[in-house]
Amino acid sequence: MAIRYKVDIMDELKKKGYSSTRIRNEKLIGQSYLQQIRHGELVSWKTVDTLCRILECNVGDLFEYVED
């Protein structure tokens, strides 16, 4: 079982005007979680909640299930 991102999260954040610097300065997502997102790793539910709020989307818009 594999859950992965459907979209490039960092690219989507940039489209909404959220650079890494802005995210850090506004303390929206921690640096370690930003690194995990960059590497395609899954993050905490709190971070997923923040991403959905910023990107104005649902969880299903960000993730997909792919069978091995």
DALINTA-V567715 format. One record per residue. N is the residue number from 1. OMEGA is omega in whole degrees, 0 to 359 (* if undefined). Layout:
n=N omega=OMEGA
n=N omega=OMEGA
This chain:
n=1 omega=179
n=2 omega=173
n=3 omega=182
n=4 omega=179
n=5 omega=176
n=6 omega=186
n=7 omega=174
n=8 omega=186
n=9 omega=182
n=10 omega=178
n=11 omega=179
n=12 omega=177
n=13 omega=179
n=14 omega=178
n=15 omega=180
n=16 omega=178
n=17 omega=181
n=18 omega=174
n=19 omega=177
n=20 omega=181
n=21 omega=180
n=22 omega=180
n=23 omega=178
n=24 omega=182
n=25 omega=179
n=26 omega=178
n=27 omega=180
n=28 omega=181
n=29 omega=181
n=30 omega=181
n=31 omega=181
n=32 omega=177
n=33 omega=176
n=34 omega=178
n=35 omega=179
n=36 omega=179
n=37 omega=180
n=38 omega=182
n=39 omega=178
n=40 omega=179
n=41 omega=180
n=42 omega=184
n=43 omega=182
n=44 omega=178
n=45 omega=178
n=46 omega=178
n=47 omega=177
n=48 omega=177
n=49 omega=179
n=50 omega=179
n=51 omega=180
n=52 omega=179
n=53 omega=182
n=54 omega=185
n=55 omega=180
n=56 omega=182
n=57 omega=176
n=58 omega=180
n=59 omega=180
n=60 omega=177
n=61 omega=184
n=62 omega=188
n=63 omega=173
n=64 omega=177
n=65 omega=179
n=66 omega=178
n=67 omega=178
n=68 omega=*
